[in-house]
Amino acid sequence: MFSGIVEEYARVTGLEKENENLNITMTCSFVKDLSIDQSIAHNGVCLTVVSKTDDTYTVTAIKETLERSNLGLLKVGDLVNLERSMMIGGRLDGHIVQGHVDQTAICTDVEEAGGSWYYTFEYELNKEMAKQGYMTVEKGSVCVNGVSLTVCNSKLNTFQVAIIPYTHDNTNFCNITKGSVVNLEFDIVGKYLSKMQQYC
């Protein structure tokens, strides 16, 4: 489980196709602290460390992950948001995040707002999935590229988030522009509540 509080971003140093899988090699400041089989959220996608060197580590994304997320669009040099799994007894500073990306969205606008930024995202609406909580609500939580954020201006299939300078500078939001593809994980609490309303 994760909280959506990104520790830092990694830089992609290598990409290798293996059948329908993609091996992604990255470097970050805490490579030496990682262990094989450890789970880390990458742009919000929970992936397992499969190998490492002194300076890099590698994870493998399977076909379904590549189809559902933006990891298949990565290029060498790209920045990837990282979060190691929560420790039991630790603070939940963001919201409950599973690391299971639901779908992607496209950035349709970036608006500077006195030192902060408003990012607008549009995602494909599936009405049946929306009935099960795959949607945003005003002032609710959403995870964008692994970052826990509060929704504003929630519409049928669009929403905005406000990004403060620290988040902008310390996550890959610094590289998100109009047309960028991002990963979304909708709030798990909303999914459970929506399901309960259907059957209870």
C-alpha positions as protocol buffer text, in pm:
chain_id: "A"
residue {
  index: 1
  type: MET
  ca { x: 0 y: 0 z: 0 }
}
residue {
  index: 2
  type: PHE
  ca { x: 110 y: 355 z: -72 }
}
residue {
  index: 3
  type: SER
  ca { x: 7 y: 706 z: 29 }
}
residue {
  index: 4
  type: GLY
  ca { x: 68 y: 906 z: -288 }
}
residue {
  index: 5
  type: ILE
  ca { x: 352 y: 1104 z: -127 }
}
residue {
  index: 6
  type: VAL
  ca { x: 628 y: 1086 z: -388 }
}
residue {
  index: 7
  type: GLU
  ca { x: 978 y: 1054 z: -240 }
}
residue {
  index: 8
  type: GLU
  ca { x: 1162 y: 1168 z: -551 }
}
residue {
  index: 9
  type: TYR
  ca { x: 1179 y: 1102 z: -920 }
}
residue {
  index: 10
  type: ALA
  ca { x: 1406 y: 846 z: -1088 }
}
residue {
  index: 11
  type: ARG
  ca { x: 1564 y: 891 z: -1428 }
}
residue {
  index: 12
  type: VAL
  ca { x: 1520 y: 615 z: -1687 }
}
residue {
  index: 13
  type: THR
  ca { x: 1858 y: 482 z: -1800 }
}
residue {
  index: 14
  type: GLY
  ca { x: 1753 y: 178 z: -2000 }
}
residue {
  index: 15
  type: LEU
  ca { x: 1452 y: 13 z: -2168 }
}
residue {
  index: 16
  type: GLU
  ca { x: 1451 y: -345 z: -2292 }
}
residue {
  index: 17
  type: LYS
  ca { x: 1163 y: -532 z: -2454 }
}
residue {
  index: 18
  type: GLU
  ca { x: 1133 y: -896 z: -2351 }
}
residue {
  index: 19
  type: ASN
  ca { x: 851 y: -1063 z: -2543 }
}
residue {
  index: 20
  type: GLU
  ca { x: 546 y: -854 z: -2440 }
}
residue {
  index: 21
  type: ASN
  ca { x: 712 y: -724 z: -2124 }
}
residue {
  index: 22
  type: LEU
  ca { x: 924 y: -413 z: -2076 }
}
residue {
  index: 23
  type: ASN
  ca { x: 1226 y: -406 z: -1845 }
}
residue {
  index: 24
  type: ILE
  ca { x: 1278 y: -53 z: -1714 }
}
residue {
  index: 25
  type: THR
  ca { x: 1612 y: 43 z: -1561 }
}
residue {
  index: 26
  type: MET
  ca { x: 1639 y: 359 z: -1352 }
}
residue {
  index: 27
  type: THR
  ca { x: 1867 y: 544 z: -1116 }
}
residue {
  index: 28
  type: CYS
  ca { x: 1771 y: 727 z: -796 }
}
residue {
  index: 29
  type: SER
  ca { x: 1930 y: 837 z: -468 }
}
residue {
  index: 30
  type: PHE
  ca { x: 1824 y: 530 z: -267 }
}
residue {
  index: 31
  type: VAL
  ca { x: 1927 y: 247 z: -502 }
}
residue {
  index: 32
  type: LYS
  ca { x: 2163 y: 107 z: -238 }
}
residue {
  index: 33
  type: ASP
  ca { x: 1871 y: 74 z: 7 }
}
residue {
  index: 34
  type: LEU
  ca { x: 1659 y: -133 z: -234 }
}
residue {
  index: 35
  type: SER
  ca { x: 1632 y: -511 z: -231 }
}
residue {
  index: 36
  type: ILE
  ca { x: 1522 y: -766 z: -487 }
}
residue {
  index: 37
  type: ASP
  ca { x: 1143 y: -835 z: -467 }
}
residue {
  index: 38
  type: GLN
  ca { x: 1076 y: -492 z: -311 }
}
residue {
  index: 39
  type: SER
  ca { x: 760 y: -314 z: -427 }
}
residue {
  index: 40
  type: ILE
  ca { x: 786 y: 47 z: -543 }
}
residue {
  index: 41
  type: ALA
  ca { x: 524 y: 270 z: -706 }
}
residue {
  index: 42
  type: HIS
  ca { x: 643 y: 409 z: -1041 }
}
residue {
  index: 43
  type: ASN
  ca { x: 418 y: 690 z: -1168 }
}
residue {
  index: 44
  type: GLY
  ca { x: 164 y: 523 z: -940 }
}
residue {
  index: 45
  type: VAL
  ca { x: 219 y: 169 z: -1072 }
}
residue {
  index: 46
  type: CYS
  ca { x: 335 y: -89 z: -817 }
}
residue {
  index: 47
  type: LEU
  ca { x: 630 y: -279 z: -968 }
}
residue {
  index: 48
  type: THR
  ca { x: 881 y: -524 z: -822 }
}
residue {
  index: 49
  type: VAL
  ca { x: 1258 y: -477 z: -822 }
}
residue {
  index: 50
  type: VAL
  ca { x: 1398 y: -769 z: -1024 }
}
residue {
  index: 51
  type: SER
  ca { x: 1767 y: -674 z: -1038 }
}
residue {
  index: 52
  type: LYS
  ca { x: 2006 y: -399 z: -934 }
}
residue {
  index: 53
  type: THR
  ca { x: 2361 y: -270 z: -961 }
}
residue {
  index: 54
  type: ASP
  ca { x: 2542 y: -18 z: -745 }
}
residue {
  index: 55
  type: ASP
  ca { x: 2380 y: 271 z: -934 }
}
residue {
  index: 56
  type: THR
  ca { x: 2063 y: 137 z: -1100 }
}
residue {
  index: 57
  type: TYR
  ca { x: 1773 y: -101 z: -1049 }
}
residue {
  index: 58
  type: THR
  ca { x: 1534 y: -272 z: -1289 }
}
residue {
  index: 59
  type: VAL
  ca { x: 1162 y: -348 z: -1279 }
}
residue {
  index: 60
  type: THR
  ca { x: 944 y: -535 z: -1528 }
}
residue {
  index: 61
  type: ALA
  ca { x: 609 y: -410 z: -1659 }
}
residue {
  index: 62
  type: ILE
  ca { x: 381 y: -671 z: -1818 }
}
residue {
  index: 63
  type: LYS
  ca { x: 154 y: -621 z: -2120 }
}
residue {
  index: 64
  type: GLU
  ca { x: -157 y: -528 z: -1918 }
}
residue {
  index: 65
  type: THR
  ca { x: 38 y: -268 z: -1720 }
}
residue {
  index: 66
  type: LEU
  ca { x: 177 y: -117 z: -2039 }
}
residue {
  index: 67
  type: GLU
  ca { x: -172 y: -97 z: -2192 }
}
residue {
  index: 68
  type: ARG
  ca { x: -332 y: 58 z: -1883 }
}
residue {
  index: 69
  type: SER
  ca { x: -57 y: 306 z: -1789 }
}
residue {
  index: 70
  type: ASN
  ca { x: 191 y: 551 z: -1944 }
}
residue {
  index: 71
  type: LEU
  ca { x: 495 y: 331 z: -1872 }
}
residue {
  index: 72
  type: GLY
  ca { x: 500 y: 202 z: -2229 }
}
residue {
  index: 73
  type: LEU
  ca { x: 559 y: 561 z: -2347 }
}
residue {
  index: 74
  type: LEU
  ca { x: 877 y: 605 z: -2144 }
}
residue {
  index: 75
  type: LYS
  ca { x: 1203 y: 704 z: -2312 }
}
residue {
  index: 76
  type: VAL
  ca { x: 1557 y: 700 z: -2181 }
}
residue {
  index: 77
  type: GLY
  ca { x: 1607 y: 1018 z: -1979 }
}
residue {
  index: 78
  type: ASP
  ca { x: 1243 y: 1048 z: -1870 }
}
residue {
  index: 79
  type: LEU
  ca { x: 1155 y: 1114 z: -1506 }
}
residue {
  index: 80
  type: VAL
  ca { x: 945 y: 864 z: -1309 }
}
residue {
  index: 81
  type: ASN
  ca { x: 783 y: 941 z: -972 }
}
residue {
  index: 82
  type: LEU
  ca { x: 885 y: 698 z: -696 }
}
residue {
  index: 83
  type: GLU
  ca { x: 728 y: 595 z: -368 }
}
residue {
  index: 84
  type: ARG
  ca { x: 832 y: 300 z: -156 }
}
residue {
  index: 85
  type: SER
  ca { x: 552 y: 112 z: 20 }
}
residue {
  index: 86
  type: MET
  ca { x: 417 y: 246 z: 348 }
}
residue {
  index: 87
  type: MET
  ca { x: 555 y: 120 z: 676 }
}
residue {
  index: 88
  type: ILE
  ca { x: 305 y: -10 z: 931 }
}
residue {
  index: 89
  type: GLY
  ca { x: 258 y: 257 z: 1196 }
}
residue {
  index: 90
  type: GLY
  ca { x: 367 y: 535 z: 963 }
}
residue {
  index: 91
  type: ARG
  ca { x: 170 y: 850 z: 890 }
}
residue {
  index: 92
  type: LEU
  ca { x: -82 y: 852 z: 606 }
}
residue {
  index: 93
  type: ASP
  ca { x: -3 y: 1198 z: 472 }
}
residue {
  index: 94
  type: GLY
  ca { x: -180 y: 1149 z: 139 }
}
residue {
  index: 95
  type: HIS
  ca { x: -462 y: 897 z: 92 }
}
residue {
  index: 96
  type: ILE
  ca { x: -488 y: 519 z: 55 }
}
residue {
  index: 97
  type: VAL
  ca { x: -324 y: 428 z: -277 }
}
residue {
  index: 98
  type: GLN
  ca { x: -294 y: 70 z: -400 }
}
residue {
  index: 99
  type: GLY
  ca { x: -51 y: 118 z: -685 }
}
residue {
  index: 100
  type: HIS
  ca { x: -308 y: -26 z: -928 }
}
residue {
  index: 101
  type: VAL
  ca { x: -351 y: 231 z: -1204 }
}
residue {
  index: 102
  type: ASP
  ca { x: -705 y: 239 z: -1343 }
}
residue {
  index: 103
  type: GLN
  ca { x: -643 y: 424 z: -1670 }
}
residue {
  index: 104
  type: THR
  ca { x: -460 y: 712 z: -1829 }
}
residue {
  index: 105
  type: ALA
  ca { x: -564 y: 1074 z: -1881 }
}
residue {
  index: 106
  type: ILE
  ca { x: -440 y: 1353 z: -2105 }
}
residue {
  index: 107
  type: CYS
  ca { x: -336 y: 1694 z: -1980 }
}
residue {
  index: 108
  type: THR
  ca { x: -550 y: 1947 z: -2164 }
}
residue {
  index: 109
  type: ASP
  ca { x: -433 y: 2267 z: -1997 }
}
residue {
  index: 110
  type: VAL
  ca { x: -170 y: 2408 z: -1759 }
}
residue {
  index: 111
  type: GLU
  ca { x: -249 y: 2744 z: -1600 }
}
residue {
  index: 112
  type: GLU
  ca { x: -2 y: 2943 z: -1391 }
}
residue {
  index: 113
  type: ALA
  ca { x: -167 y: 3087 z: -1080 }
}
residue {
  index: 114
  type: GLY
  ca { x: 54 y: 3322 z: -881 }
}
residue {
  index: 115
  type: GLY
  ca { x: 339 y: 3079 z: -823 }
}
residue {
  index: 116
  type: SER
  ca { x: 132 y: 2761 z: -832 }
}
residue {
  index: 117
  type: TRP
  ca { x: -26 y: 2578 z: -1126 }
}
residue {
  index: 118
  type: TYR
  ca { x: -366 y: 2436 z: -1221 }
}
residue {
  index: 119
  type: TYR
  ca { x: -346 y: 2124 z: -1436 }
}
residue {
  index: 120
  type: THR
  ca { x: -657 y: 2005 z: -1621 }
}
residue {
  index: 121
  type: PHE
  ca { x: -691 y: 1638 z: -1717 }
}
residue {
  index: 122
  type: GLU
  ca { x: -940 y: 1456 z: -1939 }
}
residue {
  index: 123
  type: TYR
  ca { x: -1000 y: 1082 z: -1927 }
}
residue {
  index: 124
  type: GLU
  ca { x: -1215 y: 838 z: -2123 }
}
residue {
  index: 125
  type: LEU
  ca { x: -1550 y: 796 z: -1949 }
}
residue {
  index: 126
  type: ASN
  ca { x: -1699 y: 449 z: -1911 }
}
residue {
  index: 127
  type: LYS
  ca { x: -2043 y: 491 z: -1755 }
}
residue {
  index: 128
  type: GLU
  ca { x: -2052 y: 139 z: -1612 }
}
residue {
  index: 129
  type: MET
  ca { x: -1712 y: 187 z: -1447 }
}
residue {
  index: 130
  type: ALA
  ca { x: -1815 y: 533 z: -1324 }
}
residue {
  index: 131
  type: LYS
  ca { x: -2107 y: 368 z: -1141 }
}
residue {
  index: 132
  type: GLN
  ca { x: -1843 y: 163 z: -958 }
}
residue {
  index: 133
  type: GLY
  ca { x: -1647 y: 469 z: -844 }
}
residue {
  index: 134
  type: TYR
  ca { x: -1408 y: 515 z: -1137 }
}
residue {
  index: 135
  type: MET
  ca { x: -1455 y: 892 z: -1143 }
}
residue {
  index: 136
  type: THR
  ca { x: -1359 y: 1206 z: -957 }
}
residue {
  index: 137
  type: VAL
  ca { x: -1566 y: 1409 z: -712 }
}
residue {
  index: 138
  type: GLU
  ca { x: -1521 y: 1767 z: -595 }
}
residue {
  index: 139
  type: LYS
  ca { x: -1264 y: 1789 z: -312 }
}
residue {
  index: 140
  type: GLY
  ca { x: -1208 y: 1414 z: -332 }
}
residue {
  index: 141
  type: SER
  ca { x: -875 y: 1238 z: -372 }
}
residue {
  index: 142
  type: VAL
  ca { x: -714 y: 1120 z: -692 }
}
residue {
  index: 143
  type: CYS
  ca { x: -368 y: 983 z: -767 }
}
residue {
  index: 144
  type: VAL
  ca { x: -199 y: 1134 z: -1075 }
}
residue {
  index: 145
  type: ASN
  ca { x: 134 y: 974 z: -1175 }
}
residue {
  index: 146
  type: GLY
  ca { x: 156 y: 846 z: -817 }
}
residue {
  index: 147
  type: VAL
  ca { x: 92 y: 1187 z: -657 }
}
residue {
  index: 148
  type: SER
  ca { x: -195 y: 1214 z: -405 }
}
residue {
  index: 149
  type: LEU
  ca { x: -396 y: 1524 z: -500 }
}
residue {
  index: 150
  type: THR
  ca { x: -724 y: 1696 z: -419 }
}
residue {
  index: 151
  type: VAL
  ca { x: -972 y: 1729 z: -704 }
}
residue {
  index: 152
  type: CYS
  ca { x: -1119 y: 2065 z: -801 }
}
residue {
  index: 153
  type: ASN
  ca { x: -1357 y: 2158 z: -1084 }
}
residue {
  index: 154
  type: SER
  ca { x: -1468 y: 1795 z: -1122 }
}
residue {
  index: 155
  type: LYS
  ca { x: -1674 y: 1748 z: -1440 }
}
residue {
  index: 156
  type: LEU
  ca { x: -1814 y: 1445 z: -1620 }
}
residue {
  index: 157
  type: ASN
  ca { x: -1474 y: 1327 z: -1747 }
}
residue {
  index: 158
  type: THR
  ca { x: -1238 y: 1612 z: -1660 }
}
residue {
  index: 159
  type: PHE
  ca { x: -1094 y: 1757 z: -1342 }
}
residue {
  index: 160
  type: GLN
  ca { x: -827 y: 1997 z: -1220 }
}
residue {
  index: 161
  type: VAL
  ca { x: -558 y: 1972 z: -954 }
}
residue {
  index: 162
  type: ALA
  ca { x: -358 y: 2254 z: -798 }
}
residue {
  index: 163
  type: ILE
  ca { x: 17 y: 2199 z: -780 }
}
residue {
  index: 164
  type: ILE
  ca { x: 234 y: 2390 z: -534 }
}
residue {
  index: 165
  type: PRO
  ca { x: 595 y: 2478 z: -621 }
}
residue {
  index: 166
  type: TYR
  ca { x: 745 y: 2199 z: -405 }
}
residue {
  index: 167
  type: THR
  ca { x: 538 y: 1930 z: -581 }
}
residue {
  index: 168
  type: HIS
  ca { x: 610 y: 2084 z: -920 }
}
residue {
  index: 169
  type: ASP
  ca { x: 985 y: 2084 z: -861 }
}
residue {
  index: 170
  type: ASN
  ca { x: 1017 y: 1746 z: -688 }
}
residue {
  index: 171
  type: THR
  ca { x: 794 y: 1528 z: -906 }
}
residue {
  index: 172
  type: ASN
  ca { x: 762 y: 1482 z: -1280 }
}
residue {
  index: 173
  type: PHE
  ca { x: 485 y: 1742 z: -1284 }
}
residue {
  index: 174
  type: CYS
  ca { x: 771 y: 1973 z: -1386 }
}
residue {
  index: 175
  type: ASN
  ca { x: 761 y: 1798 z: -1726 }
}
residue {
  index: 176
  type: ILE
  ca { x: 384 y: 1762 z: -1769 }
}
residue {
  index: 177
  type: THR
  ca { x: 252 y: 1988 z: -2045 }
}
residue {
  index: 178
  type: LYS
  ca { x: -57 y: 2004 z: -2262 }
}
residue {
  index: 179
  type: GLY
  ca { x: -83 y: 1666 z: -2437 }
}
residue {
  index: 180
  type: SER
  ca { x: 111 y: 1469 z: -2172 }
}
residue {
  index: 181
  type: VAL
  ca { x: -31 y: 1129 z: -2078 }
}
residue {
  index: 182
  type: VAL
  ca { x: -57 y: 1058 z: -1704 }
}
residue {
  index: 183
  type: ASN
  ca { x: -168 y: 764 z: -1490 }
}
residue {
  index: 184
  type: LEU
  ca { x: -484 y: 779 z: -1278 }
}
residue {
  index: 185
  type: GLU
  ca { x: -585 y: 578 z: -976 }
}
residue {
  index: 186
  type: PHE
  ca { x: -929 y: 671 z: -849 }
}
residue {
  index: 187
  type: ASP
  ca { x: -1002 y: 667 z: -475 }
}
residue {
  index: 188
  type: ILE
  ca { x: -1046 y: 311 z: -342 }
}
residue {
  index: 189
  type: VAL
  ca { x: -1288 y: 434 z: -73 }
}
residue {
  index: 190
  type: GLY
  ca { x: -1515 y: 577 z: -342 }
}
residue {
  index: 191
  type: LYS
  ca { x: -1503 y: 245 z: -529 }
}
residue {
  index: 192
  type: TYR
  ca { x: -1614 y: 51 z: -222 }
}
residue {
  index: 193
  type: LEU
  ca { x: -1892 y: 297 z: -141 }
}
residue {
  index: 194
  type: SER
  ca { x: -2020 y: 287 z: -498 }
}
residue {
  index: 195
  type: LYS
  ca { x: -2022 y: -94 z: -497 }
}
residue {
  index: 196
  type: MET
  ca { x: -2201 y: -108 z: -163 }
}
residue {
  index: 197
  type: GLN
  ca { x: -2475 y: 123 z: -293 }
}
residue {
  index: 198
  type: GLN
  ca { x: -2544 y: -122 z: -573 }
}
residue {
  index: 199
  type: TYR
  ca { x: -2582 y: -429 z: -355 }
}
residue {
  index: 200
  type: CYS
  ca { x: -2680 y: -311 z: -5 }
}
